[in-house]
Amino acid sequence: MKGTLMLTWILIIYLSQIVVQSQYYSEILPYDPEPVKVTNLHFYLHETLNGQNPTAVNIAQANITNNSSVPFATLAAVDDILKIGPEDNSEVIGNAQGLGLLLAGDTTTGVMYSDFGFTEGKFNGSSISIFSRNTIIEPGRKVAVVGGRGKFRMAKGFALLTTYFLNTTAVIIEFNVTVIHY
């Protein structure tokens, strides 16, 4: 008991000397936030559903809906083209790559995750990420911008989507995007 007590005191004295002789260095820097920027983007997404070079392809579907006319629980991969205008000969400014999942039993509701990468203009090399519920047949629907990279670092915001053209082989969607970033 006496030996344990003596060892405890030696350990306490030794540890207190380490704390006293150690130096802690810290530099306080002033908080200097970067200014918040708001950018409005306007472009058209061109998606090809069928044909020789489709840009949206079903990659998985639930077994219970394989023979159904309603594609509930269908997962699609997309690599759509972004253009300045709705015309086929409009300038290409990037592409949207991601996944879409049809959720509702009537194919009108889906969840989309897409990265909109810009390859031309002042936002070349930058992208915004959208991850949101998408009620496909509503005329003016909003989806959430949840991130970005490049000039859209730490992005958040929303996109207003309007279907410009829709048939069995192609879809053209107008995007009006408000992005808040640093």
N, C-alpha and C positions, 0 to 999 in steps of 0.2 A: 504494500500500500504506500509506504514511504517512498519507494523507488518510482512508482507510477506518478505520485504527486510531484516529485522532483523533475521527472521527465516532462510532465505537463507544463511546469513553470519555465523550463528551458525552451520548450517549443513556443510558448507564448512570447517570451522575450525575443527569440530569434525571428519570429514572424513580424513582430512590431518593428524590429530594426529594418527588415526588408521594405516594409511600407514606408518608413521614414526616409530611407535612402533612395527609394524609387522616385522617378520624376514622371509626371504626367504632363503631356504637351497637348494643348488644344488651342486652336485659333478660331475666333468667332468672326465669321464673315457676314457682311450685311446681306439681307435677302433682296435680291434684285430680279424680280420676275420678268420674264419675257412678255412683251405686249401680246394680247390676244388679237387674233386676226379672224375676220369673217369673210369667207369666200363664197360666192354664188357661182355655181356651174350649171351649164345647160348643154345637154347632148342627147343623142338617140342611141338606144341599144338595138342592134339588129340581130335577131335570132332565127336560125334556119332549123326547122323541125324535121324535115324529110329531104330526100334527094341525095345528090352525090356527096356533098360535104356538109352534113348536119353539124350545127354548133351546140345542140342540146340532145343528149342521148340518155335514155333510161338505162340505169345500171343495176337496179334492184327493185323487186316488187314482192309484196307479201304473198305467200302461197294461197291464202284464202281469196285473194282478188285477181289471181292470174286469168281467170276466165270471165271476169266481170267487165262490163262496159265502163264502169267507174273506176279509175285507177287510184283507189285509196291506198295509202302507204307506198307510193312509188317514189323512188329516189332517182334523180337525174343529175348528171354531170354537165356543166355548161362551160363553154369557151366562146362567148359571144363577142361581137365586134361593136366598138363604140365609134360613132361617127358624129360629125358636127350637125348634119341634117338628116331628114328621113329618106332622102333619095339614095338609090343604090350607088351612085357615083360621088356621093359626099366624101369629104376627106376623113380618113380613118385617124382617130386620135388615141386609140388604145383598145383594150379588151377587158371583158369581165369574166373571170374564172371563178368557179365555185360549185355549190350544190344547191339543189332545190328539192324539197320534199312536199308532195301533195298530201294533205292531212284529212280534209273533210271528205265525207262520203259523196259529195257532189262536185269535186274537183275545183271548187272556187276558193279554197283556202290552202295556202302553202306556207312553208318556212323557207327563207332563202338565206344562204350565206354566200356572199360573193365579194371578191377583191377586184375593185375597178382600177386597173393599172393604166396610167397615161404614158404614151410613148411619143407624143408630139407636143410642141408648144412649151409654154413656161412651166408646166407641171410635168414635163418629161422625167420619168424615173420615180414619180410619186404615185401613191395610190390611196384610196379610201376603202374601208371595209364596211360592208352592210350585213347585218345579221338581224333579221326581223320577220315578223309575221307579214304575209303578203296576201291580201284578199284580192285575188286575181281579176275578178270581173268588175270590181268597183271602178267607176270612171276616174276619180281622183283619189288615189290611195297614198298613204305615207308609210315610209319605212325608216328605220333608225340607222344612222351612221354611227358605228361604234369604235372606230379606230382609223389609223392611217399611218403612212410612212412617208419619208422624204419631206416635201414641203407641207404635208398634212400630218405632221407628227402630233400625237396626242389628240387626234381629231374626234369630234362628236358633232352631232347635228341630225338632220333629217333630209329625206328626199321625197319629193312629190312626184308620183308616177302617173302618167296618163297613157293609156293604150292608143297609139296612133293608127296602127294597122294590125289586123289579126285574121288569119285564115288557117287552113290545115297544114300549110307548108312553111309559113313565116310569121314572125311577130316583130313589130317595131314599137318600142316603148320610149316615150319622151321622159327624160329625167330633168327635173329642176331641183338641184341639190344646194342646201345651205350647210356649209361646213365651218365649224368653229375650231381653230387650231392655233398653234404657237409658231 
